Amino acid sequence: MTHSQFAPGQWLGNYSLSNLLGRGGFAEVYLGEHRYLRTLAAIKILHANLANQKEVESFQQEARTIAALDHSNIVRVLDFDVSAGTPFIAMTYAPGGSLRQRHPRGQLVPLQVVLHYVKRMASALHFAHGQRIVHRDVKPDNMLVNQQGEPLLSDFGIASIAHSTASLDNQGMAGTIPYMAPEQIQGKPRPASDQYALAVTVYAWVTGRFPFQGNAMDIAVQHLEKLPPRPRLLVSDLPPTVEDVLLKALAKEPQQRYSSINDFAIAFEQAIPDDIRSHPLLSFPIPAASSPLLEGRVTSSEMLAELRAQREQVARPTFSEEDAWTLFEAIEQQSDEFGKLIKPMNRETEIIVYELLPLLEGEQRAAVLGHIRATNADAKRASSQFEIIMSWRNRPLQEIDPEVMRTVQRVLQDMNEKLRKHLEEIRILRRQLQQNR
């Protein structure tokens, strides 16, 4: 049975397959429910057919190695097997989706949020490198979010396992070319290759684009021969120290990068100004969609029946799924607007504090400082309220009061209106100070 023949409702080993969670170059991933334990797992079915015992044993050895990786930021392997020649791996189900879903391509991610991701992904990779394992496919698609909102690195060794089979669908390589280090393109992956891929990921998060553009072949050639554009040419207010760290991690020669991925993470953290590092994590953790019902991830009729029974017992009015979708989409729009307001407000504040404030004296300096502090205090309060509000999205649908959620939407609107006012005030202040300079 090839990967294209699998469908919801079928059994694979001890797992009943439910809806398709994702599809990539090397595998398809289904939500599965264990036959006896009734627990959920992500079932990754590789695009390969193991034709002989040698290939089966090779897969089993690779899978055992991955399963031995025990780290808080690595997705756990729960089981693995071969069914009718098709290898599959059962892994911990991460309901928060991937960082690719949370931050679509082209979207800028705040530095303090990027730092949070980098520290955890680097910790996971540093641990794996200590076990002599190279990931080979570091990218946001393989960074998943658990129930607590923490990022987990997935797919360790999947590329290696897939390439070890003769029937691999090699088209999968094109999907990861934008992240590949020069030596990996040349067939010589090493720990420094994962550092390069993480640096490409960070580059895209802080600039909104990949270092190299074009088709797969064009990008591969640029990885080998061309220096990436300096990030500050794309985002002028990016700290120069951050740019320096990224360009070092993107060096063509592995030995010119940081000596370890942990050193890269440390250098990246030190490159971010203290005031930015201390900002609240405005966009983390906010699950993209953490309700299994909202995502269509209810895996069995028993679970759905139980949920409906619970709803019937609740006295207060409850959502229909359609109403919930509509309201959560409205709240999502407000949350996006919140993030778009906070970032430029931080930029305006940094310009005033670092460039203009040192030129002021006496009462004028005190007045500007007072305004900045009041603005920042309101922004921090808004951020705290925002995270409390968004935590409602972690609750089961039947526990949510529609009136409470409509109030949530109104509170978000009010917060955004207040931030818009602050942003306009601080822009006027910055222009006035620049004119008087």
Protein Blocks (a to p, Z undefined) as FASTA:
>chain_A
ZZklgcehiaehjbccdddfbdcfkbccdddddfklopacddddddbddfbfklmmmmmm
mmmmmmmpccfkbccdfbdcdeehiacddddddfkbpfklmmgghiacdfklmmmmmmmm
mmmmmmmmmnopafklacfklpccdfkopacdehihklmmmmmpmkbcfklmmmmmmmpc
fklmnopacfklmmmmmmmmmmmmmnopafbgcdfklmmmmmmmpccddfklmmmmlcfk
lmmmmmmmmpfblklmcfbfklmmmmmmmmpcfklmmpccfkbccdfblcfklnopafbf
klmmmmmmmmmmpmbdcddfklmmmmmmmmmmmmmmmmmmmmmmmmmmmmmmmmmmmmpg
cjllmmmmmmmmmmmmmmmmmmmmmmmmmmmmmpcfklpcfklmmmmmmmmmmmmmmmmm
mmmmmmmmmmmmmmmZZ
